[in-house]
């Protein structure tokens, strides 16, 4: 057997651990005015710290207290600040022989990966302090459905993520990353004869990304057992999300069609995401006919007009036409920094966007979709739904990577 990849933990395995997290957590508790016994703190080790602060404040004042959410989020923000400052101001030391082992693996062309419970900012600080950030590749786990799933999970919705990865090192890392983003891998199958999907993304001089999608890939062949399908049916999801690229595969399309039929009360959210060479008129039409809500960008409006032999239309006219032609509940069209327009239940609104410095345009639309669906699920007023979606998309585009760490307060402060 040939070893292709070795995965290490960070704290206590490759990086010396002096209980920094516990120390900074205790400081945050004290400064927050939370008096918690050491036994209680030990019992909560391993839990996500945001969840811990919510739990502790619920025990102190009750989760129905008007200041509960603010106090929990303030405490968590304070903890993050204390932890980040600690690692910036104190030396980070590798475990004995850790660097020698990593170098030996590199010399023998064996890939290495680090997994950690640290969030991105702290991980980057540690890597920079150690000098381990040099020579890293720029691979990011992603894809529209995954990016969307992470964001709606952060927003507090339960997510069943359905996909497939290959039996290769990318697949190993993919499953690990899915878990690290607090999503279940239960419905992610492993495919023997196809590699884990990947996409080369290039940012053009105009600032827009182009995508080179490598196919066939494992995600073209997702599968669910009868037991897993029954699990999903019993879950009674409010929404089924899908895009276009993955549905090019007959296997994936058949699975989606089966779920649509088995979940007649579940609304379908179609995030169009057209990629050159990875859609057909018939497929787009079929997906539209299965959808409740359509989300697309203004460039895709022009493509749709060409696909369906329609003259160029104003966005409002396109919304009305598509709702009538495909029996949709509503349509959302994004316009980049200029915001979005939405036609839903006969109401048409235009929502202004947020102009921010573009750091990485990849994933902004997926974040927007998550924010928009969140608003619909919470029955927010349409203008508030659009504004939150615009803010989340803008926050994503001004940070590196399609899934930057974010908190509600940061998004709303845009």
C-alpha positions in Angstrom: 0.0 0.0 0.0 1.3 3.4 -1.0 0.8 6.3 1.5 -0.3 9.4 -0.3 -1.5 11.6 2.5 -0.8 11.9 6.3 -3.2 14.1 8.4 -2.1 15.6 11.7 -3.9 17.4 14.5 -2.4 20.7 15.6 -2.6 21.4 19.3 -0.8 18.8 21.3 0.3 16.8 18.2 2.3 19.1 15.9 2.1 22.3 18.0 3.0 22.4 21.7 -0.1 22.9 23.8 0.2 24.8 27.1 -3.6 25.0 27.7 -3.7 28.4 25.9 -7.4 27.9 24.9 -8.4 27.0 28.4 -6.5 29.9 29.9 -8.0 32.4 27.4 -11.5 30.9 27.9 -11.2 31.4 31.7 -10.2 35.0 31.2 -13.2 35.6 28.9 -15.5 34.0 31.5 -14.1 36.3 34.2 -14.3 39.5 32.2 -17.9 38.5 31.1 -19.0 38.2 34.7 -19.7 34.4 34.4 -18.8 32.6 37.6 -18.3 29.0 36.6 -16.7 26.2 38.5 -13.7 24.4 37.2 -15.7 21.1 37.1 -18.3 22.7 34.9 -15.6 24.1 32.5 -14.0 20.7 32.3 -17.3 19.1 31.5 -17.7 21.4 28.5 -14.3 20.8 27.0 -14.5 19.9 23.3 -17.7 21.9 22.7 -17.8 24.8 20.3 -17.1 27.9 22.4 -20.0 29.9 20.9 -22.3 27.1 22.0 -20.7 27.0 25.4 -21.3 30.7 26.0 -24.9 30.4 24.9 -25.4 27.5 27.3 -23.7 29.2 30.2 -25.7 32.5 29.8 -28.9 30.5 29.4 -28.1 28.9 32.8 -27.3 32.3 34.3 -30.2 34.4 33.0 -32.4 32.1 30.9 -32.5 32.0 27.1 -35.7 34.1 27.1 -34.0 37.1 28.7 -34.0 40.1 26.4 -30.2 40.5 26.7 -29.4 36.7 26.4 -28.3 36.7 22.7 -26.3 39.9 23.1 -24.5 38.7 26.2 -23.6 35.3 24.7 -22.3 36.8 21.5 -20.3 39.5 23.4 -18.7 36.9 25.5 -17.7 34.8 22.5 -16.3 37.8 20.7 -14.3 38.7 23.8 -12.9 35.1 23.9 -11.8 35.3 20.3 -10.1 38.6 20.8 -8.2 37.3 23.9 -7.2 34.1 22.1 -6.0 35.8 18.9 -4.0 38.4 20.9 -2.4 35.7 23.0 -1.1 33.9 19.9 0.1 37.1 18.3 2.0 38.2 21.4 3.5 34.8 22.5 5.8 32.4 20.7 4.2 29.3 19.1 6.5 26.3 19.4 6.3 23.0 17.4 6.3 19.7 19.2 9.6 17.9 19.3 10.5 16.3 15.9 7.3 17.6 14.3 9.1 19.7 11.7 11.5 16.9 11.0 8.7 14.5 10.3 6.9 17.0 8.1 10.1 17.7 6.2 10.7 13.9 5.7 7.2 13.4 4.4 7.7 16.3 2.0 11.0 14.9 0.7 9.3 11.7 0.0 6.4 13.3 -1.9 3.8 12.4 0.7 1.2 15.1 1.1 0.4 16.4 4.6 -2.6 18.1 6.0 -3.4 19.7 9.4 -6.8 19.4 11.0 -7.8 21.5 13.9 -10.7 22.8 16.0 -9.2 26.3 15.7 -11.2 28.7 13.5 -9.5 30.2 10.5 -8.0 33.4 12.0 -6.3 31.5 14.8 -5.1 28.8 12.4 -3.5 31.5 10.2 -1.8 33.1 13.1 -0.3 29.8 14.2 0.9 28.9 10.7 2.5 32.3 10.2 4.2 32.2 13.6 5.6 28.8 12.8 6.5 29.7 9.2 4.4 26.8 8.0 2.3 29.1 5.8 5.0 29.1 3.1 4.4 26.8 0.1 0.8 26.0 1.0 -1.4 25.2 -2.0 -4.5 27.3 -2.6 -7.0 24.5 -2.5 -10.2 25.2 -0.8 -13.1 22.9 -0.2 -16.1 24.4 -1.9 -18.8 24.1 -4.6 -22.0 26.0 -4.5 -24.1 23.4 -2.6 -21.4 23.0 0.0 -20.8 26.7 0.5 -24.5 27.3 0.8 -24.8 24.4 3.3 -22.1 25.8 5.6 -23.7 29.3 5.6 -27.3 28.0 6.4 -25.9 25.8 9.1 -24.2 28.8 10.7 -27.6 30.5 10.5 -29.0 27.8 12.7 -30.7 25.5 10.2 -30.4 21.8 10.2 -28.7 20.6 7.0 -28.6 17.3 5.2 -25.7 17.6 2.7 -25.9 15.1 -0.1 -22.8 14.6 -2.4 -20.1 12.1 -3.2 -16.3 12.0 -3.1 -13.7 9.7 -4.6 -11.6 7.1 -2.8 -8.5 9.4 -3.0 -6.6 11.9 -0.9 -8.9 14.8 -2.0 -11.8 12.7 -0.8 -10.2 12.1 2.6 -9.6 15.8 3.0 -13.1 16.6 1.7 -14.7 14.4 4.3 -12.5 15.9 7.0 -13.3 19.4 6.0 -17.0 18.7 5.9 -16.9 17.5 9.5 -14.7 20.5 10.5 -17.5 22.8 9.2 -19.9 21.0 11.5 -21.8 19.3 8.7 -22.6 15.6 8.7 -20.9 13.3 6.2 -23.7 10.7 6.6 -25.1 11.4 3.1 -21.7 11.8 1.3 -21.0 8.6 -0.5 -17.6 7.4 -1.6 -17.2 6.5 -5.3 -14.6 3.9 -6.3 -14.0 4.6 -10.0 -14.1 8.4 -10.2 -11.9 11.1 -8.6 -13.1 13.7 -6.1 -14.3 16.7 -8.1 -12.2 19.8 -8.3 -12.3 23.1 -10.2 -9.6 25.5 -11.3 -10.7 29.0 -10.6 -9.0 32.0 -12.3 -9.8 35.6 -11.6 -9.7 37.7 -14.7 -8.6 41.3 -15.1 -12.2 42.3 -15.0 -12.4 40.8 -11.4 -14.8 38.0 -12.4 -13.9 34.3 -11.9 -13.8 31.7 -14.6 -14.1 28.0 -13.9 -12.4 25.0 -15.4 -14.5 22.1 -14.1 -12.9 18.7 -14.3 -15.3 15.9 -15.1 -16.4 13.2 -14.8 -16.1 13.4 -11.0 -17.4 11.6 -8.0 -20.1 14.1 -7.3 -21.7 13.1 -10.6 -22.6 9.8 -9.0 -24.2 10.4 -5.6 -26.2 7.6 -4.0 -28.5 7.1 -1.0 -29.6 3.8 0.6 -33.2 3.2 1.2 -32.6 3.8 4.9 -31.0 7.2 4.2 -33.9 8.2 1.9 -36.3 7.2 4.7 -34.3 9.3 7.1 -34.6 12.3 4.8 -38.4 11.7 4.4 -38.9 11.6 8.1 -36.8 14.7 8.5 -39.5 16.6 6.5 -37.2 19.3 5.1 -38.7 22.7 4.4 -36.4 23.2 1.4 -34.5 21.2 -1.2 -31.6 23.1 -2.7 -29.9 22.3 -6.1 -27.9 24.0 -8.8 -27.3 23.2 -12.5 -23.7 21.8 -12.7 -24.3 18.7 -10.5 -27.5 18.0 -12.3 -25.8 17.4 -15.7 -25.2 13.9 -14.5 -28.1 11.5 -15.1 -27.4 9.8 -11.8 -27.5 13.0 -9.8 -30.6 14.2 -11.7 -32.4 10.9 -11.1 -31.7 11.2 -7.4 -32.9 14.8 -7.2 -36.1 13.9 -9.1 -36.8 11.0 -6.7 -36.4 13.3 -3.7 -38.7 15.9 -5.3 -41.4 13.2 -5.8 -40.9 11.8 -2.3 -41.1 15.2 -0.7 -44.2 16.8 -2.2 -44.5 19.4 0.6 -40.8 20.5 0.4 -40.2 23.7 -1.6 -37.3 23.6 -4.1 -34.7 26.4 -4.3 -32.9 26.5 -7.7 -29.7 28.4 -7.6 -28.9 28.4 -11.3 -25.1 28.9 -11.3 -24.6 28.4 -15.0 -21.1 27.4 -16.0 -20.0 27.4 -19.7 -20.3 23.9 -21.2 -22.1 22.5 -18.1 -25.8 23.2 -18.9 -28.4 22.6 -21.6 -31.7 24.2 -22.4 -33.6 21.0 -21.7 -31.9 20.6 -18.3 -32.5 24.2 -17.3 -36.1 23.9 -18.3 -36.6 20.7 -16.4 -35.0 22.2 -13.2 -37.2 25.3 -13.5 -40.3 23.2 -13.8 -39.3 21.4 -10.5 -38.6 24.7 -8.6 -40.4 26.9 -6.2 -37.9 29.7 -6.0 -35.4 30.6 -8.7 -32.2 32.5 -7.9 -29.9 33.7 -10.7 -27.7 36.7 -11.6 -28.3 39.4 -14.2 -25.8 37.8 -16.6 -27.8 34.5 -16.4 -31.0 36.4 -17.2 -29.4 37.2 -20.6 -28.4 33.6 -21.1 -31.9 32.4 -20.3 -33.5 34.9 -22.7 -31.2 33.4 -25.4 -32.0 29.8 -24.4 -35.7 30.3 -24.6 -35.7 32.5 -27.7 -36.9 35.6 -25.8 -36.0 39.1 -26.6 -33.9 40.9 -24.1 -36.2 41.9 -21.1 -36.0 44.2 -18.2 -35.5 42.4 -15.0 -39.0 43.0 -13.8 -40.4 41.6 -17.0 -38.2 38.6 -16.8 -39.3 37.8 -13.3 -43.0 37.9 -14.3 -42.4 35.9 -17.5 -40.4 33.1 -15.6 -43.0 32.9 -12.8 -45.8 32.4 -15.3 -43.9 30.2 -17.7 -42.6 27.8 -15.0 -45.2 28.2 -12.3 -42.7 29.6 -9.8 -43.4 31.2 -6.5 -40.8 33.8 -7.0 -37.6 34.9 -8.6 -34.5 36.6 -7.1 -31.9 38.2 -9.4 -28.6 39.4 -8.0 -26.7 42.4 -9.5 -23.4 42.3 -7.8 -22.6 45.4 -5.9 -25.9 46.9 -7.1 -27.9 44.5 -4.9 -30.9 42.5 -6.1 -34.4 42.5 -7.4 -37.1 40.1 -6.2 -40.5 39.1 -7.4 -42.4 37.1 -4.9 -46.1 36.5 -4.4 -46.9 39.4 -6.8 -44.6 41.8 -4.9 -41.6 43.3 -6.8 -38.8 45.1 -4.9 -35.4 46.4 -5.6 -32.8 46.2 -2.9 -29.6 48.2 -2.9 -26.3 46.4 -2.5 -23.1 47.2 -0.6 -20.0 48.3 -2.4 -16.9 46.8 -0.7 -13.3 46.1 -1.6 -13.3 42.9 -3.6 -10.8 40.4 -2.1 -12.2 37.1 -3.4 -15.4 37.0 -5.5 -15.8 33.3 -5.3 -18.8 32.1 -3.2 -20.5 35.5 -2.8 -23.6 34.3 -4.6 -23.7 31.1 -2.5 -23.6 33.3 0.7 -26.3 35.5 -0.7 -28.5 32.5 -1.5 -28.1 31.2 2.1 -29.0 34.6 3.5 -32.0 34.9 1.2 -33.4 31.4 2.0 -32.8 32.1 5.7 -35.0 35.2 5.5 -37.7 33.3 3.6 -37.6 30.5 6.2 -38.0 33.0 9.1 -40.8 34.8 7.3 -38.9 38.1 7.4 -40.2 41.0 5.5 -39.0 40.8 1.9 -36.9 44.0 2.1 -35.2 42.7 5.3 -34.6 39.4 3.6 -32.9 41.0 0.6 -30.9 43.4 2.8 -29.5 40.6 4.9 -28.7 38.5 1.8 -26.9 41.5 0.2 -24.9 42.0 3.4 -23.8 38.4 3.7 -22.7 38.3 0.0 -20.8 41.6 0.5 -19.1 40.3 3.6 -18.0 37.1 1.8 -16.6 39.0 -1.2 -14.3 41.2 1.0 -12.7 38.2 2.6 -10.5 35.4 1.3 -12.1 32.1 0.5 -15.7 31.2 -0.3 -16.5 30.4 3.3 -14.9 33.0 5.6 -15.5 32.9 9.3 -18.4 35.3 10.1 -20.7 36.3 12.8 -24.1 38.0 12.5 -22.8 41.2 14.1 -20.0 41.4 11.6 -22.3 40.9 8.6 -24.9 43.5 9.9 -22.1 46.0 10.5 -21.2 46.2 6.8 
